[in-house]
């Protein structure tokens, strides 16, 4: 089976979402770290991760969803910063940051939904492959 297909069909959403979360952190840090406070940057990351995980935890308990967010945010931040990023909205230092707070979660949802749909299609494909009976001899290209 294709290795890429295997990575998408894993049942652990954290493993699937980790690279997307790390990519978001790297982009946020590279673009905004010199323009906004560390708390604002952390909160932007927290909001993105909250949105990213939403499609995977929509039917789970809120605590399970929050634990998933913590696990992903912890890839880049220590425990104290993780909790601050999730529990408090920092005072904005620039007017555009407040608008970014409002939109970045939706960007996470969009990315999370795309990954969720991709995972569901891959699982369906694997299930179809597993349910397809093996062919008996006599197929094309065989010689007697």
C-alpha positions, 0 to 999 in steps of 0.5 A, a space after each residue: 500500500 502507498 505510504 502516503 495513503 497509510 499516513 493519511 488513514 491513521 486513526 490518530 488525528 494528532 499525528 496527521 495534524 502535527 505537520 500542518 500545525 508546525 507549518 502554521 507556527 513556522 509561518 506565523 513566527 517568520 512573518 509576525 514575531 518581530 511585529 507582535 507580542 509573544 502572547 499575541 503570536 501564541 494566541 494566533 497559533 492557539 486559534 489556528 490549532 483550535 480551528 484545525 482540530 475542529 473537524 476531527 473533534 466535532 463529535 468528541 467531548 470538549 475536553 478531548 478537543 482541548 487536550 488535542 489542541 494542547 498536544 499540538 500547541 505543545 509541539 512548539 510552546 511550553 505548558 505555561 504558554 500553551 495554557 495562556 494561548 488557550 485561556 486568555 486573549 492578549 491585549 492587541 498591540 496593533 489594530 490588525 491583530 484583532 482582525 487576525 484573531 477573528 480570521 485565523 481560526 477559520 483558516 485552521 478550520 479550512 485546512 482541518 476540513 481538507 485533511 479530514 475529508 482527505 482522510 475519509 476518502 483514503 479510509 473509504 478507498 482502503 475499505 473498498 480495496 480490502 473488500 474486493 475479492 482477489 482475482 483467480 488465475 487467467 487474468 491478462 498478461 499471464 502465460 500458461 
